[in-house]
Amino acid sequence: MLAPCSSKAETAQQSAPPKKNIALQLYSLRDDIKKDYAGTIKIAGEMGFTAVEAAGYGDGKFYGRTPEEFKADIEAAGMKVLSSHTTKPLSEKELVSKDFSESLKWWDEAIKAHKTAGMEYIVAPWMDVPKTLKDLQTYCEYYNEIGKRCKENGMSFGYHNHSHEFQKVEDKMMYDYMLENTNPEYVFFQMDVYLAVRGLQSPVDYFNKYKGRFVMLHIKDNKELGQSGMVGFDAIFKNTDAAGVKHLIVEVEKYNFTPAESVKQSLDYLLNCPLVKESYDK
């Protein structure tokens, strides 16, 4: 029987953890990146991360770097560019009219920049809770269109949850409605497992109810992975096949130590966890 990932005794016994394909959401090191972009990217690669998810897109650039420069920076640090968090909310006019043409012009440019940077995935990291199901349906149609354009360019489009998606809009759970009214061909879901738990939900229940929709997981805890005891990581890692997982992404938003140390401890938790596969994208 495999030891639970939370077993510190087992973790301590493993001196040379196996190499695993695990990405880092760069938001985890946001303050360090502002002070020393190049040095922080280098440190992430030295820790053992194999890929990054950006959270710094704007005006056609990533962290102020051109798409070509950003791709070269990440690859020079021994990692690959995997994904990016970015989005554009609909205006009130677009929400009423269902004419997304202005926002889609922005998306066409964003998709072009992301493709040039070598991104495989673009993830919308946020939307407010709509006032009505009609508005939520409009967003589902908007996401389908963005996803269609991403697919035409060889990428995939997804949505990342917080905890507020697990409340009702009229009589429907917002997250469930989005899963049921977006096209699986165009929209996947990047579940933030910690925020799902904070929303009083079981990630595993969602994996089994909506099989294959969760191509990426944000593996997160209150602080470092395994620190809070709130998240059933063992059960999550045992059900990744049902979920359809291809990538694990570490995100650390709060810290008991320096950001870099907290991120390193979180990576080590996964490297030493026998339930975490060496790669999911096979």
Secondary structure, 3 states (H helix, E strand, C coil): CCCCCCCHHHHHHCCCCCCCCCEEEHHHHHHHHHHCHHHHHHHHHHHCCCEEEECCEECCEECCECHHHHHHHHHHCCCEEEEEECCCCCCHHHHHHCCCHHHHHHHHHHHHHHHHCCCCEEEECCCCCCCCHHHHHHHHHHHHHHHHHHHHCCCEEEEECCCHHHCEECCEEHHHHHHHHCCCCCEEEEEEHHHHHHCCCCHHHHHHHCCCCCCEEEECCCCCCCCCCCCCHHHHHHCHHHHCCCEEEECCCCCCCCHHHHHHHHHHHHHCCCCCCCCCCC
